[in-house]
Amino acid sequence: MAEFRVKGLVAATFTPFDANGDVALSKIEEHIQYLKDVDVKHVFVNGATGEGMSLTLEERKAIAAEWVKANNGRLDTIIMHVGCANLRDTQTLAKHAAEVGVDAIAAIPPLFFRPTTVDHLVDYMRCVGEAAPTLPLYLYHVPPFTCVELNMADFLRKARDAVPSLRGLKFSSQDLPVVSECVQTEDSKGHRYNVLFGCDQQLLSALVLGVDGAVGSTYNFMAGVYQRMIEAMDRGDMDAAREDQYRSQRACKLLVNHATQGGGTVSCLKQMMSFAGLDVGPPRCPMRALGTDDVATYRQELDDIGFFEWYRK
C-alpha cells in the first residue's frame, strides 16, 4: 500500500440524473469514455461534485459498483468517496467499496458533530480505515463545506502510526503554506504522503510546492488547459504555464458568478460539461438547473473569453 500513489489530474466526476431526478447509471460508461478520450486517467467518485451527500446509501453503492464494472480497466484509478454524516454509514460504504473493487477510498470528516482536535480527527479516520484495511485511504480536507479547520500537516504526523492505510489527502483549501508542509511529511515507513490538490484555479502554485496531482471538477471538461500547463511547467516554460492557469481562472470566475446568481456550483459545472459534449443531467434539489436565458448568457460569456478555442488540448 505504501507504493500506491496517484499523479496528475483526477476528475471529480458528476452523478448523472435523468429528468425525473433518478440516477442514470447508463451514463457512467459515457463519462468513462469521455475521460479516456481526453487522457484523464483517474477519477474521484461521489464527492462534492458528484453530489454524494445528496445521495442515499443505496444510490452511492450502485454508483460505486457501476463505475468499477463499466470502467473495466480503461481508467487507471477509481477513488471512491465514502464520507457520510455519521461513522457507521461511512464504514458501510468503505466496506462496500472494497467488495466491488475500487482502488482507494476517501472520506470527509462528519459535518454536524465535527472533530474539534487533530486527535479526534485521527481517531475518526482510524475507524474508517479499519472498515476497509486493504484499501489506500485519503482524508478529504474541504473546510468550506465541513468547517473542520485543523492543520493537515499535524494530522498527517499524528496519523502515521494510528491509521496504517492512510496514503494522503485531497487538500481542497487555499492554504498553500500548509500544502507545502504536507508534501514534506512522511509516513511511518519514510514515504512522503500522496497530496492531491483540490483548488483548480491555484493548481500551478501547488505544483510548484510539490503536490503529486490534483482532484477537481474542471478536469472533466477542460483537462487540456491543465495538461498544457503541466507540460509547460515541466519543460521550464513558466510563461506558457501561467497563461493556461489564467485561462482556468477566467473560466472559474464565470462559473462562480453564475453559481452565486442561482442554481449552485454543481449546476454550473454540469452545464459546462454539457457545453463540452457530455450531458450529465440536472443537479439534485436543492440545487436547480440553469434557465434557458442563463444558459445562453453563460455560453456567450465563455465564448467571449475564448473557452471553446482552448478548453481541449
PLY file of the C-alpha trace (Angstrom):
ply
format ascii 1.0
element vertex 313
property float x
property float y
property float z
element edge 312
property int vertex1
property int vertex2
end_header
0.00 0.00 0.00
2.90 2.38 0.66
3.72 2.30 -3.07
0.20 3.45 -4.03
0.49 6.97 -5.42
-1.75 8.92 -7.76
-0.13 11.53 -10.02
-1.59 14.00 -12.46
-5.20 15.02 -12.98
-8.04 13.28 -11.15
-11.52 14.19 -12.40
-14.07 14.72 -9.64
-16.91 13.09 -11.51
-20.58 14.01 -11.80
-23.53 11.86 -10.81
-25.79 11.71 -13.87
-29.52 12.16 -13.25
-32.43 11.71 -15.62
-35.32 14.15 -15.99
-37.10 12.56 -13.01
-34.10 13.08 -10.74
-33.15 9.40 -10.64
-29.54 8.24 -11.02
-28.84 7.39 -14.66
-26.28 4.60 -14.27
-26.08 4.04 -18.02
-24.41 7.46 -18.42
-21.36 6.38 -16.39
-19.93 4.39 -19.30
-20.14 7.50 -21.49
-18.34 9.53 -18.84
-15.54 6.98 -18.66
-15.08 7.02 -22.42
-15.12 10.82 -22.47
-12.35 10.98 -19.86
-10.31 8.34 -21.65
-10.59 10.32 -24.88
-9.18 13.45 -23.19
-6.42 11.43 -21.47
-7.64 11.77 -17.88
-6.68 8.52 -16.14
-8.01 8.88 -12.59
-11.41 9.66 -11.05
-12.78 10.70 -7.67
-16.39 9.49 -7.42
-19.29 10.52 -5.12
-17.56 13.61 -3.76
-18.93 17.16 -3.69
-19.02 17.40 -7.50
-20.80 14.04 -7.56
-23.39 15.34 -5.08
-22.51 12.45 -2.79
-24.13 13.99 0.27
-27.41 14.32 -1.66
-27.49 10.60 -2.47
-28.85 7.67 -0.49
-26.55 4.88 0.66
-28.06 2.53 -1.89
-27.53 5.04 -4.70
-23.91 5.52 -3.67
-23.37 1.76 -3.62
-24.93 1.38 -7.06
-22.77 4.19 -8.47
-19.60 2.68 -6.99
-20.36 -0.74 -8.43
-21.20 0.69 -11.85
-18.00 2.73 -12.08
-15.91 -0.38 -11.45
-17.97 -2.53 -13.81
-18.18 0.00 -16.65
-14.55 1.03 -16.35
-13.22 -2.47 -16.99
-9.65 -1.24 -16.72
-9.92 1.74 -19.08
-9.03 4.30 -16.42
-6.12 3.71 -14.07
-7.60 4.67 -10.70
-11.03 4.92 -9.10
-11.02 6.69 -5.75
-14.42 6.33 -4.08
-15.55 8.96 -1.62
-17.34 7.18 1.25
-17.73 10.00 3.77
-21.14 10.48 5.37
-22.63 12.49 8.20
-22.02 9.58 10.58
-19.33 6.97 11.10
-21.48 3.85 10.65
-22.69 4.82 7.18
-19.14 5.78 6.24
-17.89 2.36 7.34
-20.69 0.67 5.41
-19.66 2.43 2.20
-15.97 1.76 2.85
-16.64 -1.98 3.17
-18.77 -1.93 0.04
-16.08 -0.09 -1.91
-13.60 -2.82 -1.02
-16.08 -5.51 -2.06
-16.74 -4.05 -5.52
-13.06 -3.44 -6.23
-12.31 0.28 -6.20
-8.66 1.29 -5.97
-8.83 3.62 -2.97
-11.29 5.40 -0.70
-11.57 8.91 0.67
-13.70 10.43 3.41
-14.63 13.83 4.73
-15.00 14.18 8.49
-18.55 14.36 9.89
-20.37 17.61 9.09
-22.55 18.26 12.14
-20.79 16.86 15.21
-17.33 17.69 13.95
-13.86 16.68 15.15
-12.53 19.62 17.16
-8.93 18.47 17.59
-6.38 16.69 15.43
-6.52 13.72 17.80
-10.30 13.45 17.31
-9.86 13.50 13.54
-7.12 10.87 13.66
-9.35 8.60 15.72
-12.23 9.05 13.29
-10.10 8.22 10.26
-8.67 5.21 12.09
-12.23 3.87 12.41
-12.87 4.49 8.72
-9.65 2.77 7.70
-10.39 -0.28 9.83
-13.59 -0.86 7.85
-11.58 -1.40 4.65
-8.00 -2.07 5.76
-6.79 -3.29 2.35
-7.66 -0.03 0.57
-5.48 3.10 0.48
-7.30 5.83 2.42
-7.36 9.59 1.82
-8.73 12.31 4.04
-10.87 14.70 2.01
-9.99 18.07 3.52
-12.61 20.57 2.35
-13.08 23.15 5.12
-15.53 25.38 3.17
-18.04 22.51 3.47
-17.01 20.71 6.66
-15.83 23.71 8.73
-13.04 21.46 10.04
-10.12 23.90 10.00
-7.46 21.69 11.58
-3.84 21.72 10.42
-3.41 18.89 7.92
0.34 18.54 8.40
-0.28 17.95 12.11
-2.94 15.41 11.16
-0.57 13.50 8.87
2.13 13.35 11.53
-0.23 12.11 14.23
-1.93 9.62 11.89
1.26 7.97 10.61
1.10 5.15 13.18
-2.59 5.27 14.13
-4.01 4.95 10.58
-1.83 2.48 8.68
-3.91 2.60 5.48
-3.72 6.40 5.21
-1.98 7.38 1.95
-2.62 11.09 1.84
-5.03 13.96 1.35
-7.35 15.56 -1.09
-6.47 19.10 0.00
-9.31 21.46 -1.01
-8.11 24.55 0.79
-6.18 27.58 -0.46
-3.74 27.45 2.47
-0.57 26.98 0.43
1.91 27.11 3.35
0.18 24.08 4.86
0.22 22.35 1.46
3.98 22.85 1.41
4.29 21.30 4.86
2.07 18.35 3.92
4.10 17.40 0.84
7.20 17.19 3.03
5.56 14.94 5.63
6.44 11.23 5.68
4.52 8.19 6.86
5.89 5.63 9.32
7.87 3.90 6.53
9.56 7.07 5.32
7.37 7.58 2.23
6.01 11.04 1.59
2.24 11.23 1.70
0.33 11.49 -1.58
-1.03 15.05 -1.61
-3.67 15.85 -4.25
-4.66 19.50 -4.51
-8.33 20.43 -4.79
-8.43 24.08 -5.91
-8.26 24.06 -9.71
-7.67 27.79 -10.09
-4.49 27.54 -7.95
-3.06 24.31 -9.32
0.13 25.79 -10.74
1.09 27.22 -7.35
0.51 23.87 -5.67
2.53 22.01 -8.31
5.46 24.32 -7.68
5.23 23.37 -4.00
5.41 19.67 -4.87
1.93 18.15 -4.86
1.66 14.93 -6.84
-1.51 15.88 -8.64
-4.97 17.31 -8.26
-8.61 16.35 -7.86
-11.00 18.78 -9.49
-14.33 19.32 -11.20
-12.96 21.25 -14.17
-10.64 18.39 -15.13
-13.74 16.75 -16.59
-14.32 19.34 -19.30
-11.14 21.39 -19.67
-8.38 18.94 -18.88
-6.46 20.21 -21.89
-5.82 23.54 -20.17
-4.14 21.87 -17.21
-2.35 19.24 -19.28
-0.73 22.01 -21.35
0.06 23.89 -18.14
1.80 20.89 -16.57
3.75 20.15 -19.74
4.87 23.78 -19.99
5.97 23.75 -16.35
7.90 20.51 -16.88
9.86 22.00 -19.78
10.51 25.22 -17.85
8.20 27.48 -19.87
6.53 29.25 -16.96
5.07 32.00 -19.16
3.04 29.40 -21.06
2.13 27.60 -17.83
0.86 30.82 -16.27
-1.20 31.66 -19.37
-3.14 28.41 -19.08
-3.63 28.93 -15.34
-5.02 32.39 -16.15
-7.42 30.78 -18.63
-8.57 28.40 -15.92
-9.10 31.30 -13.54
-11.19 33.23 -16.05
-13.44 30.22 -16.64
-13.73 29.52 -12.90
-14.64 33.16 -12.23
-17.54 32.93 -14.68
-18.62 29.67 -13.09
-18.66 31.21 -9.60
-20.54 34.26 -10.83
-23.34 32.15 -12.29
-23.38 29.80 -9.30
-23.98 32.67 -6.87
-26.76 34.08 -9.04
-28.76 30.88 -8.70
-28.62 27.14 -9.19
-25.41 26.41 -7.33
-21.90 25.39 -8.26
-22.67 21.85 -9.43
-25.46 23.14 -11.67
-22.96 25.39 -13.47
-20.35 22.64 -13.61
-22.85 20.25 -15.17
-23.79 22.91 -17.70
-20.12 23.33 -18.65
-19.87 19.55 -19.05
-22.81 19.74 -21.43
-21.13 22.57 -23.38
-18.07 20.30 -23.68
-20.11 17.47 -25.17
-21.40 15.23 -22.37
-24.90 15.64 -20.90
-24.93 14.52 -17.25
-28.41 15.79 -16.49
-29.64 18.30 -13.92
-28.42 18.61 -10.33
-30.43 17.26 -7.44
-32.57 19.52 -5.26
-31.87 21.93 -3.53
-29.71 22.92 -6.49
-31.50 23.64 -9.73
-30.66 23.63 -13.40
-29.93 26.94 -15.10
-32.78 28.52 -17.07
-32.70 28.84 -20.84
-31.71 32.51 -20.76
-28.98 31.85 -18.16
-27.56 29.05 -20.30
-27.40 31.30 -23.35
-25.71 34.09 -21.39
-23.26 31.65 -19.82
-22.29 30.19 -23.18
-21.79 33.64 -24.68
-19.56 34.72 -21.79
-17.47 31.57 -22.18
-17.21 32.25 -25.89
-16.09 35.81 -25.15
-13.09 34.57 -23.12
-12.16 32.05 -25.84
-13.14 28.98 -23.82
-14.24 26.92 -26.82
-10.94 27.60 -28.55
-8.69 26.37 -25.74
-10.59 24.04 -23.39
-9.33 20.98 -25.27
-5.67 20.08 -25.68
0 1
1 2
2 3
3 4
4 5
5 6
6 7
7 8
8 9
9 10
10 11
11 12
12 13
13 14
14 15
15 16
16 17
17 18
18 19
19 20
20 21
21 22
22 23
23 24
24 25
25 26
26 27
27 28
28 29
29 30
30 31
31 32
32 33
33 34
34 35
35 36
36 37
37 38
38 39
39 40
40 41
41 42
42 43
43 44
44 45
45 46
46 47
47 48
48 49
49 50
50 51
51 52
52 53
53 54
54 55
55 56
56 57
57 58
58 59
59 60
60 61
61 62
62 63
63 64
64 65
65 66
66 67
67 68
68 69
69 70
70 71
71 72
72 73
73 74
74 75
75 76
76 77
77 78
78 79
79 80
80 81
81 82
82 83
83 84
84 85
85 86
86 87
87 88
88 89
89 90
90 91
91 92
92 93
93 94
94 95
95 96
96 97
97 98
98 99
99 100
100 101
101 102
102 103
103 104
104 105
105 106
106 107
107 108
108 109
109 110
110 111
111 112
112 113
113 114
114 115
115 116
116 117
117 118
118 119
119 120
120 121
121 122
122 123
123 124
124 125
125 126
126 127
127 128
128 129
129 130
130 131
131 132
132 133
133 134
134 135
135 136
136 137
137 138
138 139
139 140
140 141
141 142
142 143
143 144
144 145
145 146
146 147
147 148
148 149
149 150
150 151
151 152
152 153
153 154
154 155
155 156
156 157
157 158
158 159
159 160
160 161
161 162
162 163
163 164
164 165
165 166
166 167
167 168
168 169
169 170
170 171
171 172
172 173
173 174
174 175
175 176
176 177
177 178
178 179
179 180
180 181
181 182
182 183
183 184
184 185
185 186
186 187
187 188
188 189
189 190
190 191
191 192
192 193
193 194
194 195
195 196
196 197
197 198
198 199
199 200
200 201
201 202
202 203
203 204
204 205
205 206
206 207
207 208
208 209
209 210
210 211
211 212
212 213
213 214
214 215
215 216
216 217
217 218
218 219
219 220
220 221
221 222
222 223
223 224
224 225
225 226
226 227
227 228
228 229
229 230
230 231
231 232
232 233
233 234
234 235
235 236
236 237
237 238
238 239
239 240
240 241
241 242
242 243
243 244
244 245
245 246
246 247
247 248
248 249
249 250
250 251
251 252
252 253
253 254
254 255
255 256
256 257
257 258
258 259
259 260
260 261
261 262
262 263
263 264
264 265
265 266
266 267
267 268
268 269
269 270
270 271
271 272
272 273
273 274
274 275
275 276
276 277
277 278
278 279
279 280
280 281
281 282
282 283
283 284
284 285
285 286
286 287
287 288
288 289
289 290
290 291
291 292
292 293
293 294
294 295
295 296
296 297
297 298
298 299
299 300
300 301
301 302
302 303
303 304
304 305
305 306
306 307
307 308
308 309
309 310
310 311
311 312
